[in-house]
Amino acid sequence: MAGLRLGPLLRYVDWESGATATVWVEASRPCTVAVRCADGASGASPTFSVAGHHYALVVVEGLTPGSTTAYEVLIGSRRVWPPDDTRLPPSTITTPPAAAGPTGAAGNAGSEPGGAGTEPPGMRISFGSCRWAAAPGGGHDPAGPDALVTLAAHLAADPAAARPDVLLLLGDQVYADETSGATRRRLAARRDLGEPPGAEIADYEEYTYLYDESWRDPEVRWLLSTVPSCMIFDDHDVIDDWNTSAAWQRDMRATPWWHERIVSGLMSYWVHQHLGNLSPVELAADPVYAAIRASPDGTETLRRFAAETDADPARTRWSYRRVFGRVRLVMVDTRAARVLAEKERAMLDAAEADWLRNAVLDDPSSYDHLLVGSSLPWLLPPLVHDAERWNAALCAGVRGPRWARFGEKLRRASDLEHWAAFPESFDRFTELLREAGSGPDAPATVCVLSGDVHHAYLAEPRWPKSDPGPGSHPRTDSGPGSGSAPIARVLQLTCSPVHNSIPRSIRAGFRFGWSRAGRRIGRLLSRHGRTGASPVSWNKAGGPWFGNQLMTLTLHGRKSALTLVQAKASKQGDQLEAVLERSLTPEEGAIFSHSTEC
């Protein structure tokens, strides 16, 4: 008899019709999985099989727009979710009103009709990255309380608490290179950990252990069944510093275990994370998904796809676009889409860069807020930025081969591989954001949402006075569309980790990176590397904050506000503590303002 192994995860909710959603599950054997809602909506799908595991992504149709409805999962006629003994609230699907305004499908640039439409209801978007699975119940947790577990427990205990409308998980959802004691015991039961890759993940089956550990926590399982989620990978989903450089890639490909790791990593990401990012329309048009569903065993089809993608990353797009009423989210792949050849280094290959530009700039009148999800921060502490730009120049040979060899060693040892380490890509991305925030149809805010660096902060760019950009006063030239046209506020919002730690020495280094002394050292590095000035400067607008944390954007019309909460241990149990509450659009009417630096 088939049972429910993992899930359900509520992934996609259609903000155009308010009538469809997708629910991801893993079953214990081949079967047909059905989702049945209290309002009469339903959907069913046979499972597809990969490496002895059985999955379904159920498209639920007939939902009532502007409603919240409970649902249950059935295998055959037997209910398998919610569990009979659960003390958690019902899993629900919340849909926006059908008149939420112009929208588009994930990853489908150019799909939205123009026009303002009816003003949609306000929405809340919570985001963060870098989550080790929670420690076993009752065990000591060296990283402290898990922010996702604490959020889930808080929402489950208080039905009146405001829930996020969507949860953005910005990378390192699992750690293939840093396994827990429980996972290591499972690995040791099937192979010799004295052989490479040791206590790291070796193949697809072992990747399933990570998702079991991350998504089976009862509170997290309930939260992910009720709040829609959008995901993108970062390095630890595969390995630390994944795709740092061409030399790094050559060294990894020379090891006997790497091919199986990268192929299994991409396979497991496709199954567990990528599919749920897609709309039902995109799923129906996906040839790989169709081939795997049509086969009794899709393992070899998916393995071939993953191997070909590793060999030629340009053949696959992991980036995607989602639209929530008048809020546009563009989620960018900053790992697999890289060009690593030293003289051609780019964060995004040419096709990916063109897609990003179109996804951002298409029909700007259709959104009030632009969110760009980048697992890696665009704006870093200035010293770190200058060090990465300097290092990129050294590796490119600006100071000769000896410095180039030193630069490659330093790049790997110090994780110098953010946007700043790809200078031309940084400059183009900066210009794209400036362009997105300018003009008569500019949104109220343009925010880059990031994680990775195990702390939280806000950074605000300043464009040169000779080139007025977003964040400046409205333009008063006499050209078409000028005058009172709104100009966006552009911000880097970084929030990490959800559940992890950072050494005190690195905390001190990040703080120093924002200081005047740090900026002076950065300028010296720039001179040595002959890097030239960046096209924009920036200041820290908040932080840094250290701890397990989540940020939430509250968006209503052209108003935007930001909250940062941290998970704190107390005698009454783990609690969420607000350390930042700030309006991002004060000119539109402040929502609130409060912050505490940690």
C-alpha positions in Angstrom: 0.0 0.0 0.0 1.4 3.4 -1.0 1.9 6.0 1.6 3.1 9.6 1.8 6.9 9.8 2.2 7.5 13.6 2.0 5.4 16.7 1.5 3.0 18.0 0.7 4.6 21.3 -0.4 2.4 24.0 -1.8 4.5 25.5 -4.6 2.8 27.6 -7.2 -0.4 29.7 -6.8 -1.7 31.4 -9.9 -2.1 35.2 -9.2 -3.8 35.8 -12.6 -6.9 33.6 -12.2 -6.7 32.9 -8.4 -8.0 29.4 -9.4 -5.0 27.1 -9.7 -2.1 25.9 -7.6 0.4 23.1 -7.6 1.2 20.7 -4.7 4.4 18.5 -4.7 4.6 15.2 -2.9 6.7 12.1 -2.7 4.9 8.7 -2.3 6.4 5.4 -1.1 5.5 3.6 -4.3 3.9 4.2 -7.7 0.3 5.5 -7.3 -2.1 8.3 -8.2 -2.0 11.2 -5.8 -5.1 13.4 -5.4 -5.6 16.8 -3.7 -9.1 17.6 -2.5 -10.1 21.0 -1.2 -12.9 22.0 1.1 -14.2 24.5 -1.6 -14.6 21.7 -4.2 -11.3 22.3 -6.0 -9.3 19.2 -6.8 -6.5 17.7 -8.9 -4.9 14.3 -9.4 -1.7 13.0 -10.9 0.1 9.7 -11.3 3.6 9.6 -9.8 6.7 9.6 -11.9 9.8 7.6 -10.8 13.4 8.6 -10.4 16.0 6.3 -8.8 13.5 4.2 -7.0 11.6 7.3 -5.6 8.1 8.3 -6.7 6.9 11.9 -7.0 3.9 13.9 -8.2 3.3 17.5 -8.8 -0.5 17.8 -8.6 -2.2 20.7 -10.5 -5.2 21.8 -8.4 -7.9 23.5 -10.4 -11.2 25.2 -9.5 -10.0 27.1 -6.5 -12.2 30.1 -5.4 -10.4 33.4 -6.0 -9.8 35.5 -2.9 -10.3 32.6 -0.5 -8.5 30.3 1.9 -9.5 26.7 1.7 -8.3 23.6 3.6 -7.1 20.6 1.6 -6.2 17.0 2.1 -4.0 14.6 0.1 -5.3 11.2 -0.9 -3.6 8.1 -2.4 -6.4 6.1 -4.0 -9.4 6.6 -1.6 -7.2 6.8 1.5 -6.4 10.2 3.1 -2.6 10.4 3.8 -2.5 14.1 4.7 -3.1 15.6 7.2 -2.0 12.9 9.6 -4.8 11.6 11.9 -2.8 12.5 15.0 -1.7 16.0 14.0 -2.0 18.9 16.4 -1.2 21.4 13.7 -3.8 23.5 11.9 -5.2 22.3 8.6 -3.0 22.8 5.5 -4.6 25.5 3.3 -4.3 27.2 -0.1 -4.9 30.9 -0.1 -5.7 32.5 -3.5 -5.7 36.2 -4.5 -8.8 37.9 -5.9 -9.2 37.3 -9.6 -8.9 41.1 -10.1 -5.4 41.3 -8.7 -4.2 43.1 -11.8 -1.8 42.1 -14.6 0.2 39.1 -14.1 2.5 36.6 -15.9 3.7 33.1 -15.6 7.0 32.0 -14.0 9.9 32.4 -16.3 7.8 33.6 -19.1 9.0 37.1 -19.9 6.6 39.2 -21.9 3.5 37.3 -20.8 1.7 40.2 -19.0 -0.8 42.5 -20.5 -0.4 46.2 -19.8 -2.7 48.4 -17.8 -2.9 49.1 -14.1 -6.0 46.9 -13.4 -7.6 46.9 -10.0 -5.3 47.6 -7.1 -4.5 44.2 -5.5 -4.5 43.4 -1.8 -1.3 43.9 0.1 1.1 41.0 0.2 3.9 39.7 2.4 7.0 38.1 1.0 9.4 36.4 3.5 12.9 35.4 2.4 16.2 34.0 3.6 18.8 31.4 2.8 21.3 29.0 4.3 19.5 26.4 6.4 21.0 23.5 8.1 18.3 21.0 9.1 17.2 21.5 12.7 18.9 19.4 15.3 17.1 16.2 16.5 14.4 16.9 19.1 15.9 17.6 22.4 19.4 17.7 21.1 21.9 20.5 21.5 21.8 22.8 18.5 25.1 24.7 18.1 23.6 27.0 15.5 20.8 28.2 17.8 17.1 28.2 17.1 16.0 27.6 13.5 14.2 30.7 12.1 12.0 28.6 9.8 11.0 26.2 12.6 10.3 29.1 14.9 8.2 30.9 12.3 6.2 27.7 11.6 5.6 27.2 15.3 4.5 30.8 15.8 2.0 30.7 12.9 0.7 27.3 13.9 0.1 28.5 17.5 -1.6 31.8 16.5 -4.2 31.5 13.8 -4.6 35.3 13.8 -0.9 35.9 13.0 -0.1 37.4 9.6 1.2 34.6 7.3 3.6 35.2 4.4 1.9 35.0 1.0 5.0 33.5 -0.4 8.3 32.2 1.0 11.5 32.7 -1.0 14.3 30.3 -0.3 17.4 31.8 -1.8 19.9 29.0 -1.7 21.6 26.4 0.4 18.3 24.6 1.1 20.4 21.5 1.7 24.2 21.1 2.4 25.7 18.4 0.3 29.1 19.1 1.7 28.3 19.5 5.4 26.2 16.6 6.6 24.7 16.1 10.0 25.5 13.2 12.4 22.2 11.5 11.6 22.9 11.7 7.8 26.5 10.5 8.3 25.2 7.4 10.0 22.9 6.7 7.1 25.9 7.2 4.7 28.1 4.9 6.7 25.5 2.2 6.5 25.8 2.0 2.7 29.5 2.8 1.9 33.0 3.4 3.3 33.3 7.0 4.5 37.1 6.6 4.3 36.7 6.8 0.5 36.0 10.1 -1.3 33.7 11.9 -1.0 33.8 10.8 2.6 30.9 12.2 4.7 29.7 14.3 1.9 26.8 13.4 -0.5 27.8 11.0 -3.2 24.7 10.2 -5.3 21.0 10.8 -5.8 19.9 8.4 -3.1 22.0 10.3 -0.5 20.5 13.6 -1.7 17.1 12.3 -0.7 18.5 12.0 2.8 19.1 15.7 2.9 15.5 16.6 1.8 14.1 14.1 4.3 16.0 15.8 7.0 15.1 19.3 5.9 11.4 18.9 5.1 10.2 16.3 7.6 10.3 18.5 10.7 6.6 18.6 11.6 6.3 22.4 11.9 8.3 23.0 8.7 6.3 20.3 6.9 3.1 22.1 7.8 4.5 25.5 6.9 5.6 24.4 3.5 2.2 22.7 2.9 0.4 26.1 3.6 2.7 28.9 2.3 3.7 28.8 -1.4 7.4 28.7 -2.0 9.9 29.8 -4.7 13.4 28.3 -4.6 16.8 28.7 -6.2 20.1 26.9 -5.5 23.4 28.3 -4.2 26.7 26.5 -3.8 26.1 24.2 -0.9 23.2 22.6 -2.7 26.0 21.0 -4.7 29.4 22.0 -3.0 31.0 25.0 -1.4 32.2 27.6 -4.0 30.5 25.7 -6.8 31.8 27.1 -10.2 34.2 29.6 -8.6 36.6 29.5 -11.6 37.7 27.5 -14.6 40.7 26.2 -12.7 38.4 25.1 -9.8 36.1 23.3 -12.3 39.1 21.5 -14.0 40.3 20.3 -10.6 36.9 19.0 -9.6 36.3 17.2 -12.9 39.6 15.4 -12.4 38.3 13.7 -9.2 36.7 10.3 -9.5 33.5 11.3 -7.5 32.6 14.7 -8.9 30.7 13.6 -12.0 28.2 11.6 -9.9 27.9 14.5 -7.4 27.1 17.2 -9.9 24.7 15.0 -11.9 22.9 13.8 -8.8 22.8 17.4 -7.4 21.2 18.7 -10.6 18.8 15.7 -10.7 17.7 16.2 -7.1 17.3 20.0 -7.6 15.1 19.5 -10.6 12.9 17.1 -8.8 12.7 18.7 -5.3 13.0 22.4 -6.1 12.9 23.4 -9.8 9.6 21.7 -10.9 7.6 23.6 -8.2 8.9 26.9 -9.5 7.1 26.4 -12.8 3.5 27.3 -13.7 1.1 24.6 -14.9 1.5 26.1 -18.4 5.3 25.8 -18.3 5.1 22.3 -16.9 2.9 21.2 -19.7 5.4 22.6 -22.2 8.5 21.1 -20.6 9.9 18.3 -22.7 12.0 16.7 -20.0 9.0 16.6 -17.6 6.8 15.1 -20.3 9.4 12.4 -21.1 9.9 11.5 -17.5 6.2 11.2 -16.8 5.7 9.1 -19.9 8.4 6.6 -18.8 7.9 3.8 -16.2 11.3 4.9 -14.9 12.6 8.4 -15.6 16.0 7.9 -14.0 18.1 7.7 -17.2 16.2 10.5 -18.9 16.8 12.8 -16.0 20.4 11.7 -15.6 21.1 12.4 -19.3 19.5 15.8 -18.9 21.6 16.6 -15.9 24.9 15.4 -17.5 24.2 17.4 -20.6 23.4 20.5 -18.5 26.6 20.2 -16.6 28.6 19.9 -19.9 26.7 22.8 -21.5 25.0 25.0 -18.9 23.5 27.3 -21.6 21.1 24.5 -22.7 19.0 24.8 -19.5 17.5 27.8 -17.7 17.0 27.6 -14.0 16.1 31.3 -13.7 12.4 32.1 -13.7 9.9 34.9 -13.3 6.9 35.1 -11.0 4.3 37.9 -10.8 2.1 38.5 -7.8 -0.4 41.2 -8.8 1.7 44.3 -9.3 4.8 42.8 -7.7 7.3 41.2 -10.1 9.9 38.6 -8.9 12.8 37.6 -11.2 14.8 34.8 -9.7 18.3 34.6 -11.1 20.6 31.6 -11.4 24.0 32.9 -10.3 25.7 29.5 -10.1 25.1 27.2 -13.1 24.8 30.0 -15.7 28.4 31.3 -15.2 31.0 31.6 -17.9 34.3 30.5 -16.3 37.0 31.0 -19.0 39.3 33.5 -17.4 39.3 36.0 -20.2 35.5 35.7 -20.7 34.3 35.5 -17.1 30.6 36.3 -16.6 28.1 35.7 -13.9 25.5 34.9 -16.6 26.1 33.6 -20.1 24.9 35.8 -23.0 21.5 34.1 -23.4 20.9 34.2 -19.7 21.8 37.9 -19.5 19.4 38.7 -22.4 16.7 36.8 -20.7 17.3 38.7 -17.4 17.1 42.0 -19.2 13.9 41.1 -20.9 12.4 39.7 -17.7 13.2 42.9 -15.8 12.4 45.6 -18.4 9.4 44.1 -20.2 6.2 46.2 -19.7 7.4 48.3 -16.7 4.0 49.9 -16.3 2.6 46.5 -15.1 4.4 46.4 -11.7 4.9 48.7 -8.7 7.7 46.7 -7.1 10.5 44.8 -8.8 12.2 42.1 -6.8 15.3 40.4 -8.1 16.2 37.2 -6.3 20.0 36.6 -6.4 21.4 34.1 -4.0 24.6 36.1 -4.0 24.5 39.8 -2.9 25.0 42.4 -5.6 26.3 45.0 -3.1 28.8 43.8 -0.4 30.7 45.6 2.3 32.9 48.0 0.2 36.2 46.4 1.3 34.9 42.9 0.3 33.7 44.2 -3.0 37.0 45.9 -3.8 38.9 42.8 -2.7 36.9 40.6 -5.1 37.3 43.1 -8.0 41.0 43.3 -7.3 41.3 39.5 -7.1 39.5 39.1 -10.4 42.1 41.5 -12.0 45.0 39.5 -10.6 43.5 36.2 -11.8 43.1 37.8 -15.3 46.8 38.5 -15.3 46.9 42.2 -14.9 50.0 41.9 -12.6 51.5 38.9 -14.3 51.4 35.1 -13.9 52.9 35.0 -10.4 50.1 37.3 -9.1 47.6 35.3 -11.1 48.5 32.1 -9.4 48.3 33.8 -6.0 45.0 35.3 -7.0 43.5 31.9 -7.8 44.6 30.4 -4.4 43.2 33.4 -2.6 39.9 33.3 -4.6 39.3 29.7 -3.5 40.5 30.1 0.1 38.4 33.3 0.7 35.2 32.6 -1.3 35.8 35.6 -3.6 33.1 34.7 -6.1 30.2 37.1 -5.8 29.0 39.6 -8.4 32.0 41.8 -7.7 34.3 38.9 -8.8 32.7 39.2 -12.2 33.4 42.9 -12.8 31.8 43.3 -16.2 28.7 41.4 -15.1 28.5 43.6 -12.0 28.6 46.7 -14.1 25.9 45.4 -16.5 23.7 44.3 -13.7 24.1 47.7 -12.0 23.1 49.5 -15.2 20.1 47.2 -15.6 18.9 48.0 -12.1 19.4 51.7 -12.8 17.4 51.4 -16.0 14.6 49.4 -14.4 14.2 52.1 -11.7 14.2 55.1 -14.1 11.6 56.6 -16.4 8.0 57.5 -16.3 6.8 54.0 -15.6 9.4 53.3 -12.9 8.3 51.1 -10.0 8.3 52.4 -6.4 11.1 50.1 -5.4 13.7 47.9 -7.0 15.1 45.4 -4.5 17.8 42.8 -4.9 17.1 40.0 -2.4 20.1 37.9 -1.4 21.6 35.6 1.2 24.8 33.5 1.3 26.9 35.7 3.6 25.5 34.5 7.0 24.4 38.0 8.1 21.8 40.5 7.2 22.1 44.1 6.1 20.6 46.8 3.9 22.7 48.7 1.3 21.6 51.7 -0.8 23.4 52.7 -4.0 24.3 56.3 -5.0 24.7 57.0 -8.7 27.1 59.7 -9.9 25.5 63.2 -10.0 26.2 63.5 -13.7 24.0 60.4 -14.3 20.9 60.7 -12.2 19.6 57.3 -11.4 17.1 55.5 -9.1 16.9 57.0 -5.7 17.5 60.6 -6.9 14.8 63.2 -7.0 12.3 63.0 -9.9 13.7 64.3 -13.1 12.5 67.7 -14.4 13.8 67.7 -17.9 11.3 68.5 -20.7 11.6 65.2 -22.6 8.7 62.9 -23.2 7.4 61.2 -20.0 9.5 63.4 -17.8 8.5 65.7 -15.0 6.5 64.0 -12.2 7.5 60.5 -13.2 8.3 58.4 -10.1 11.8 57.2 -9.6 12.4 53.9 -7.8 14.3 53.4 -4.6 16.9 50.8 -5.2 18.1 48.6 -2.3 20.2 45.5 -1.6 18.3 43.4 1.0 20.5 40.6 2.3 19.2 38.0 4.8 21.1 34.9 5.9 21.2 32.5 7.6 17.9 30.9 8.3 19.7 28.3 10.5 23.5 28.3 10.5 26.4 30.1 12.2 29.3 32.4 11.4 32.7 32.6 13.3 33.3 35.8 15.4 36.4 36.6 13.3 34.3 36.7 10.1 31.7 38.8 11.9 34.4 41.3 12.7 35.7 41.2 9.2 32.3 42.1 7.7 31.8 45.0 10.2 35.3 46.3 9.3 34.4 46.0 5.6 31.9 48.9 6.0 34.3 51.1 8.0 36.2 54.1 6.7 39.5 52.2 7.2 38.1 49.3 5.3 37.1 51.6 2.4 40.6 53.1 2.3 42.2 49.6 2.1 39.7 48.8 -0.7 40.9 51.8 -2.6 44.5 50.7 -2.3 43.6 47.2 -3.6 41.8 48.9 -6.5 44.9 50.9 -7.4 47.1 47.8 -7.3 44.7 45.8 -9.4 44.1 48.7 -11.8 40.4 47.9 -11.6 39.0 51.4 -12.1 36.0 52.7 -10.2 32.7 50.9 -9.9 29.8 52.5 -11.7 28.0 53.1 -8.4 28.9 53.7 -4.7 26.8 52.7 -1.8 26.2 53.0 1.9 25.0 50.6 4.6 21.4 51.5 5.3 21.0 49.0 8.1 22.8 46.3 9.9 24.8 44.2 10.0 22.7 41.8 12.0 23.9 38.3 13.0 21.7 35.4 14.0 19.2 33.0 12.5 16.8 35.3 10.7 14.2 36.0 8.1 13.2 39.2 6.3 9.6 40.1 5.2 8.6 42.7 2.7 5.1 44.0 3.1 3.8 45.5 -0.2 0.6 47.4 -0.7 0.1 49.5 -3.8 3.3 51.6 -4.1 4.0 51.3 -0.3 6.8 49.0 0.9 7.9 48.1 4.4 10.6 45.7 5.7 10.7 43.6 8.8 13.7 41.5 10.1 13.0 38.9 12.7 15.5 36.6 14.5 14.9 33.3 16.3 15.8 33.6 20.0 15.8 30.9 22.7 13.9 31.7 25.9 12.5 29.8 28.9 9.1 29.9 27.2 10.5 28.3 24.1 12.0 29.7 20.9 10.6 33.1 19.9 10.7 35.5 17.0 12.1 38.9 17.9 11.7 41.8 15.6 15.0 43.7 15.2 14.0 45.9 12.2 10.8 47.5 11.2 11.2 50.1 8.5 9.2 51.8 5.7 11.1 51.7 2.4 8.8 54.2 0.8 8.5 57.1 3.3 7.3 59.5 0.6 4.3 57.2 0.1 3.4 57.2 3.8 5.5 55.5 6.5 4.2 52.2 7.6 6.6 51.9 10.6 10.2 52.5 11.6 12.3 50.7 14.2 15.6 48.9 14.2 18.1 47.4 16.6 21.6 46.5 15.4 23.2 43.3 16.6 
